[in-house]
Amino acid sequence: MNTPLISIRNLKKSYGNGNNVNEVLKGINLDIFPGQIIGYIGPNGAGKSTTVKILSGILSGFEGDIQVLGYDLRTQSIEIKRRIGYVPEIGALYDLLTPNEYLNFIGSLYSIEEEALQTRIGHLLTFFGMDQHADQRMDTFSKGMKQKILIISGIINNPDILFLDEPLSGLDANAVILVKELLIRLAAEGKTVFYSSHLMDVVEKISHRIILINNGIVVADGSFETLKTENAETLEKLFAQLTGNEATEFNSEIFNKAFGER
């Protein structure tokens, strides 16, 4: 087995103090390897976004030991950030800038050589169908258009590890297909993709490995083929079983009580 790109040991994270402490992560232990697409799933409040923000160096104050790309996350986060990408569900863009201006700014933060940066920006804008908007101010953009620019900014440095937190938010069907193919291609080139999403069908189709977190702990870890059972032919049903919420089918009786008999 290859050396893990990410090694997590006894990761814990709490918010609050005194008698008002919310323990979000309760001891996560994981090894993530090159070339894997990791589908990181769980209910709201399970700790998914907290994990992603810790691993990408946004959140501090955690307990445990984390190694990313051979660096200690607590003491060498700058070295790690140079070699990772991060795409949030909702990101703050400088939307008075144009995509060209914004992506040039992001590229300068990574000290990408000028010719390579311009080539990369041009090709990625074309890939996402945004080349015709390259010099348009982003305050006029839809959420989906802004999300495409966020995704481009997350991969502009050709990262070894790409962290994604609900990256498909606001994208249309064609853009979703593009992103799925992009992630598969990145993994084929040896990149590691850590993908958090509520879209079970996408996670099921593209992930080499699915990690299900519930109440701050890992409750399932493996390929979908190894995780599914006779009673869980889809990831949605497996999710419902392992998170203790199997009431996912439409309940006509409750609906009728709420709105009256139809």
N, C-alpha and C positions, 0 to 999 in steps of 0.2 A: 504494500500500500504506500502511496506517495505521502510525503510529509504534509500535514494539513496547512492550508493557507491561513485558516482561522482556528484557534484553539481556545475554547471557553471552559473555565473551571469554576464551578460554584458561584456563578453570577447571581448577585442579588441587588435589587434596587427598591428603595422605599421612598415615599414622599410623606411630608408632615413630620411631627415630633410629639413627644409626650404621649398622651392618651389618644392622639389622633394620627396614628401612623397607618399609612396604606402600603402594604408590602406588595409591590407589583410583580417583581421577579423573585422567586423563592429558592433559587439554586439550580441554574441552567448549566448543563455540561454537554458540550458539543464539539466535534471536530468537523471542519468543512474542508473539502479537498478541491484541487484544481479541476476545471472542466465540468463542474456540477452546476445545475440549476436547482436551487433549493427553494421549494415552495413552503413558505413559513406562514402558517394559518392559525386561526383561533378566533374565538368570539370577541366582541367589543370588550375592551378592558383587560384582555388576557395578558398583555405585555408585549405585543408584536412591535408596535411603533417604538416603544421604549427600548427594546432590544436593538432595533435597527439604528436608532439615534445614538445609542451607546457605542455600537460597533463602528459607526462612521465618525465618532469623535465629537458629536454634538452635545451629548449628555455626559456629565461627569458625576462624581459622588457615588459610584457603585462599589459594591463589595465583590471580591473574587479576583481571579487572574485571567487576563485576555491577551493572547498573542495574535497579531495580525501581520502577515507577511514577514514573520520573524521578529517583529518589533513589539515591545511592551506598550499596550494601548495607553496605560496610565502615564507613562513618562516619555513616550516617543510618538505622540499623536501627530505631530507635524510631518514626520517621515511617512507615516501611514497615509495621511490625507493626500500626499503627492501622488499616490498610486491607486487611489480608489475613486469611484464615482458614486454620487448619491442623487436620487430622484425622489422628491417628496410628493405626497398627494396634492398638497397645496403649498406652492412655493412663492416667495416674494421676488418678483422680477422688478427690475428698474424699468417700469413700463413706459417711461417717457423716452427710452432709448429704442432704437431699431434692433431687430435680431442681429444684424451685422455688428452693430456697436456693442451689444451685450455680449455676444459670443467672443468678440475680440477682447473684451475686458476679462472674461472668464479665462480665455486662453493665456492672457498675459499673467494671470495669477499662477498658472502652471509653468510659466517661462517656456512655452512652446515656440519653437523656431518659426519665424514669421511666414516663410513660404509654405511650410507644412501646415500651419494654422489656417491660412487662407484657402489652401486646397481642401482641407478637412471641412471647414465651414461651408464652402460652396457645395461639396458633395453631399453633406448631411442635410443641408437645407433642401436640396433637390430630392434627396431620398424621401423626405417627409412632405414633399409637395409645398414647401414654404419658400422656395426661391423667388417667386414673384412678389413675396411680401418682405424680402430681405431688407429693404430700406424704408419700411413703413413703421411708424411708431406703434409700440405694442399696447398702448392704452386703448387702441381701437380693436384689439384682438378678442376673439371668443375664448372661453376657457380651454377648449380643445386645442386651439392654435397656441395658446400660452404653454399648454402642457407639452406640446411637441418641442418648443424651444427649451423647456426644462429638461426634457429627455436628451436633447442634443448637448446641452451644457453638462449633463451628467456623464457623457461618454466622450467629450471633446478631447480629454487627455489620454484617451485609449487606456482606460484603467485595467488593472489586473483583477480587481474585484468591483462589482457593480451592486450597490444596495438600492433596492427599489421598494418604496412604500406606497402601495396603491397607485402605480404609475399610469394605469389606463383610465383614470378618472377624467371624464369629459371628452374622451376620444371617440370618434365615430368608428363604425365597423371596419372600414378600410384601414384606418390608422392602427387599430388593434391588431389586425393581421400583420401589418408591417412590423410592429413592435415584437410580436411573437416570433416572427422569422429572424429579426435582429438578435433576440436573446439566444435563440437556438444556434445562430451563427457564431456569436461571441463565445458560447460554451464550447463549440466545436474547435475553436482556436485556443482553447485552454483557459479561457477566462472563467471566473467564478461569479455566478449571479445569485444573489440573496434576495428573494422576491416575496414580499408580503402583500397578500391580496385577499379580498372576500369573494373574488370571482372563481368559484370552485372549478368550473369547466376549463378555464384557462390554466389554472394550477395543475389540474389533472393531466392535461395534454402536454404541457411543456416541461414539467419538473422531472428530473432524474430521481429526486428524493423529496419527500414531503415530511415536514416537521410540524406536528400539531401541538400547540401550547394552550393550556387551559388553567386558569387561576394561578398563573405564574410558574407553572411547571410543564415539562415536556411529557405528553401522554401518548404520543405515537411518533415513530421515526423510522422511515424506510420508503422504498418505492411504493407506488400505489398498488402494484401487483402483489407485493408482500403484505400490505396492510389490509386489503379488502377481504371480506368474508362472504359467505353465502348470503348473508343478510345485508350486505353493504356493497352492492354492485356499482354504486356511484360514490364519488368523494363526498357529495352532499350528505348522503345517508351515513357514511362513516363518520363524518364531522358531527352529525346530530347524535349518534350513538356515544361517541367518546367525550362529548361535552355535556352529556346529560340532558339534551334537549331534542327528544325524538318527535315532538309535536310539530313537525314541519309540514304535514299535509293540511290542506284547507279544511277547516272545521265548519261545516254548514250550520250545525246546531248553534255554535257561538255566534256566527254571523247573523243568523236569524234573530237571536236574542238581542243582539246589538242594534239591528236595523228594522226588526219586525219581520213577520213571515212574508215571503214573496209569493 
